[in-house]
Amino acid sequence: MDIYFIEADLKLFQEVKEIVEKNLEHMRVIRCSTENILNGEVQTDSSGLLVMDLDLPGKNSISLFDEIRGKTSTPIVVLDDIKIGAGRVMKALRLGASDYLFKPIHDSRLIATIITHSKGERYAI
């Protein structure tokens, strides 16, 4: 399964990629941008997973989320900083996000979320 990760922070992307590669076989983490998805440069499908950080510098992440959701059948898990609170996550869930994660990311929660979605289900908890 391909996991497309919209993340501005390269360190966080590398951390997630290492967790996935260490714990899950046959899973590939691919870094991309909102522009890659919206311009069709990255081909996603319903068998993959899209993880989108809502903490994108200088961007209206909820509007971008809604636009991306309208262009792909890939389930979208939103990611946000717990220090900011759950406001953006709740908006994204109402707009169709299939699940959420908070930063800092806990290995077990990330793995459970990916496994749940790989089975075609929603919400790891």
C-alpha positions in Angstrom: 0.0 0.0 0.0 1.3 3.5 -0.8 1.0 6.1 1.9 1.2 9.7 0.4 2.3 12.1 3.1 1.7 15.9 2.7 4.2 17.3 5.2 6.3 20.4 5.1 8.7 19.1 7.9 11.3 16.8 6.3 12.3 15.5 9.8 8.8 14.4 10.6 8.4 12.8 7.2 11.6 10.8 7.8 10.4 9.8 11.2 7.1 8.5 9.9 8.8 6.7 7.0 11.2 5.0 9.4 8.4 3.8 11.7 6.4 2.4 8.7 9.4 0.7 7.1 10.4 -0.8 10.5 7.0 -2.1 11.4 5.0 -2.7 8.3 5.9 -4.8 5.2 4.7 -3.8 1.7 4.0 -0.2 2.7 5.7 2.7 1.0 5.7 6.3 2.3 5.9 8.9 -0.4 6.3 12.6 0.4 4.2 14.9 -1.7 2.7 18.4 -1.6 -0.8 19.7 -1.9 0.1 21.0 -5.3 1.3 17.6 -6.5 -2.1 16.1 -5.6 -4.2 19.0 -7.0 -2.2 19.2 -10.3 -2.6 15.4 -10.8 1.2 14.9 -10.6 0.7 12.2 -8.0 -1.8 9.5 -8.8 -3.6 8.3 -5.8 -6.4 5.7 -5.6 -8.7 4.1 -3.0 -6.2 1.4 -2.2 -3.7 3.9 -0.8 -3.8 6.3 2.1 -3.2 10.0 2.2 -1.9 11.6 5.4 -2.2 15.4 5.3 -0.6 17.7 7.9 -3.0 20.5 8.7 -0.2 22.6 10.0 1.0 23.8 6.6 2.9 27.2 6.8 1.1 30.0 5.0 -1.7 27.9 3.7 -5.4 27.5 4.5 -5.2 23.8 5.2 -8.9 23.3 5.7 -9.7 24.7 2.2 -6.8 22.7 0.7 -8.1 19.6 2.5 -11.6 20.1 1.1 -10.2 20.7 -2.4 -8.0 17.5 -2.3 -10.9 15.5 -0.9 -12.9 16.5 -3.9 -10.2 15.3 -6.3 -9.3 11.9 -4.9 -11.0 8.7 -3.6 -8.0 8.0 -1.4 -8.9 8.0 2.3 -7.4 11.0 4.0 -6.0 11.0 7.5 -5.4 14.4 8.9 -2.5 15.3 11.2 -2.3 18.3 13.5 -0.3 19.5 16.5 -2.0 18.7 19.8 -0.9 22.1 21.2 -3.1 23.8 18.7 -6.2 21.8 19.8 -8.7 19.8 17.9 -10.6 22.6 16.0 -9.0 22.0 12.5 -9.2 18.2 13.0 -12.9 18.4 13.8 -13.6 20.6 10.7 -11.7 18.1 8.5 -13.6 15.2 10.0 -16.9 16.9 9.2 -15.6 17.5 5.7 -14.8 13.8 5.1 -11.4 13.0 6.7 -11.3 9.3 7.4 -9.2 9.5 10.6 -6.8 11.8 12.5 -3.4 11.8 14.2 -1.9 14.3 16.5 1.8 15.4 16.7 3.9 14.3 18.3 3.1 11.0 16.5 3.1 7.9 18.6 4.4 4.8 16.8 1.5 2.5 17.9 -1.2 5.0 16.9 0.4 5.5 13.5 0.7 1.8 12.9 -2.9 1.1 14.1 -4.2 3.8 11.8 -2.4 2.5 8.8 -3.4 -1.1 9.4 -7.1 -0.1 10.0 -7.1 1.7 6.7 -5.3 -1.1 4.8 -8.3 -3.3 5.8 -10.7 -0.7 4.3 -12.0 0.4 7.7 -12.1 3.9 9.3 -10.9 5.1 12.8 -8.2 3.1 14.6 -9.7 3.8 18.0 
